[in-house]
Amino acid sequence: MNHYIKNEKPKVFNIDFDGTLTTGEYTDDPGISQSFVDRVKEIYRKGHIIIIWTARQWDQAPFLVGWLTKHSVPFHGVIMAKGGSDYYLDDKMIDFDKFYLKDF
C-alpha cells in the first residue's frame, strides 16, 4: 500500500527520461534504472510534483507514457521535445548523489 503525504509546499521535479529513468541512451526498448525510479516514487509519495521532461518528440508520447505506466513510475505531467543537446546546464540542477541523499 502506498501512503502519500499532503505537502503544503511541494517542490517541482523535472526529470529526464533517457539515461536517467532508463539505462543507457535513446532506444525503443530502454531498461529501467530501478534505484532512480524508486527514489522518484519516494519523492512522489512525499507530495512533490513529478514532471517527466524529455528530448523525445511528441510522436513518442504514447510510448513514453506506456513505458512509465508499465514500470509504475508516478508522474503528474510530461513535457516532450526539450531539444537535443550534448549537455544541459541549469541553475537549479542537482547531481545524482545529492538527489539520492537529500531529504526533500
N, C-alpha and C positions, 0 to 999 in steps of 0.2 A: 504494500500500500504506500502511495506517495503522500507525503504531508507537505503542504505548501504554506508558507508563511506570508501573511499580508505585510507588505513592505511599504511604509509611508513615504520613503524616499528611494524608490528603485533607481538603479543605475541602468543605462542602456549599453549593451554589449553588441558591437558589430563584429561578427565572427566569420572569417574566411572559410570557404569550403575546401577547395583542392589544396592538399598539403597541410591542412590544419585539422579539420574534422576527418579528413581522409588521409590515408598513407600515400605518399608519392604525389605525383603531379596529375594533371588532367588526363583522365581516361574515361571510357564508357562504363567501366566496372571497377570503381575505386574501392580499396579496402578501407576499413574503419580504423580510426585512431581511438581505440576504446578508452584509454585513460583520459584523453581530451574530452570525449563525449561524456564520460562520467562526471568530469568537472563542470561541464556545461549544464548537465542535469542538476547538479548540486546548486549552482548559481540560480538556475530557473526556480528551483524549489524554495529558494530564499526570497523569491518575489521580484527578482530582477528581470529586465526585458531583454530577450534574445532576438537579434536580427541576424539572419544569415546573409552575408554580403559577398558576392562572388563576381568574378570577371566573366563567367559564362554568360552567353547571350540569352535573351528572353525565350528563344525557342527551346532552350534546355530547362525551362522552369518546371514542366511536368516531371522530367527525370529527377531534378533536384528535390522537389517536394516528395516524390515517391521514395527516393533514397533516404531522406530524413525520416519519413514515416516508417519505412522498413526497419531502420536502425533505432527507432524510438528516440530520435533527437528532438527535444522540445524546442519550439521557436514561436515567436509572435509574428514574424514577417520575414519576407525575402526581398532583397534588393539585387537585381541582376545587372550585368553589363557595367561593372565599375571601371572597366577599361583595363586592358592588359599592360603590364609593366614588369620590368625586371626587379624593381624594388618599390615598396610603399613606405613613405615616411609620413608620420603624423605626430602632432604634438601630444596626443593622448595615447600613443602606442604603449603597450605593456608587453614585456617579453614573456616567454612561456614560463620561465621559473617563477616570476612574480605572479603570473596568472594562477599557477598551481598552489602557491604558498600564501598569497594574500587572503585575508578574511574579508570578503565583500559583504 
